[in-house]
Amino acid sequence: MNKAFRSRRGDSSYIERLIYRLKNNISPPQLITAVFLVLITVGAILLSMPFASSTGQSIGLLDALFTSVSAVCVNGLVVLDTGSAFSVYGQVIIMILIQIGGIGFMTLGVVIAILLGKKIGLKQRLIIQQTTQSTSAQGLVRLSLYMVLIVFLFESIATLVLTLRWESEMGLGKAAYYALFHSISAFNNAGFALWSDGLSRYVGDPIVNFTILILFIVGGLGYIVVVDIFRKRSWRKLSLHSKIVLLATSVLFVIGFLLLFLLESWNSATFGQLTLWERIQAAIFQSMTPRSSGFNTIDIGSMLAVSQFLLIILMFIGAASGGTGGGIKTNTVVVLILATINTFRGGGQIHAFNRRISEDTVMRALAVVISSLCFVLLITILLTITENMLEDHFLEVLFEATSAFSTTGLSMGLTSELSNAGKVIVTITMYLGRLGPLTLAYALAQKKAKSKIGYPEDHILIG
């Protein structure tokens, strides 16, 4: 009996030592990667249960995994119609996964810990810094509280507005449920909708259009920018990050709106039956939705090829760092543009708004763009093979690959017709797109070792 007791005690000690080692040796990016996988797995298991399906029969593990990844990674691509394929239980599970995936599991954990009177250690602060993409480890606990407050405030107001708008159509109960679902989906830039045609039926409805629009714009700007605006309330006092994000967002919006309005006005399949005011609303909505929201008020598959290619570019750029959107981020693009302009001017310091941008930041931005571009092209090639589209439909495949990687969720119709191999490829793409190239690289990288060899400098011809 004593021997058995010692054996159990030894096993317990071994487990405790193992947990201690994992806790102290695993890096924040590795922990983020692991927790995302756990959350996705739990979501997939729940969604594969019969009670999550509208028919009472399991939708299958692969489709459940695809949906879980899309929800946790706030993507929005679906292989099954959310409104008809899932029961209310299934839809609520999706809604919860979107909320946790969008706001971040660590942020919710910090709030819970504070409510329970627990202290937030250095390890937890580093994880918060990684998930929020903050440049400083100071004030992260307060930032987490602000984040939860911002989410609650915007989603609550939007839910109330949409409930009042839809009450006459659906009744109070259903209107409130639909309003809550779409508010959470919009603020977290997830793009899940309970209608098979997205929000196309509300293409000319300013209340629905602008409520959803405000939600995913604020979510895409990022909590750091929103908090900075709330605190400073002056353009001059804003941080460099906030100024770049706001400026880039405005420029991309104007360019996207003007081009889409002019191009699609020639398209009878999209703008042909709309009034001028409806066309303006549709152009505004579609110019912002590629920033990673995934909602649509016109049929994406019916748009002109040039308009679809423009959406691909906007999707690839995505939203701002630290926000709920995806893509390579507007900050990244601005840094590379500034570096390019600086090179044309003959070099020197790269700067913006009287602030110098470090060379390390430029190299990180270049690494993100190159790795992301290579990955999207690789996924496009793989999908053309698995979906038997080697001779045509290249733009359609490129669109879906970019949408999956940038966690946008817009689709030209290919996703719902994917083969099992294609579903696996897109699932992996959504997951890696949400983590981001740098986070994944940090998670897999070994400890840095300084080179003991100094190589002589040489020159390579460029251009």
RAURVEN-V14425 format. One record per run of one state. SS is the DSSP state (H for helix, E for strand, C for the rest). FROM is the first residue (numbers start at 1). LEN is the number of residues. If there is no record, write none. Layout:
SS/FROM/LEN
SS/FROM/LEN
//
This chain:
C/1/1
H/2/24
C/26/2
H/28/20
C/48/2
H/50/3
E/53/1
C/54/7
H/61/12
C/73/9
H/82/4
E/86/1
C/87/1
H/88/16
C/104/1
H/105/11
C/116/6
H/122/11
C/133/7
H/140/31
C/171/1
H/172/16
C/188/12
H/200/3
C/203/3
H/206/16
C/222/1
H/223/10
C/233/7
H/240/25
C/265/11
H/276/14
C/290/10
H/300/3
C/303/2
H/305/13
C/318/12
H/330/15
C/345/6
E/351/2
C/353/2
E/355/2
C/357/2
H/359/28
C/387/7
H/394/12
C/406/9
H/415/3
C/418/2
H/420/16
C/436/1
H/437/8
C/445/19
//
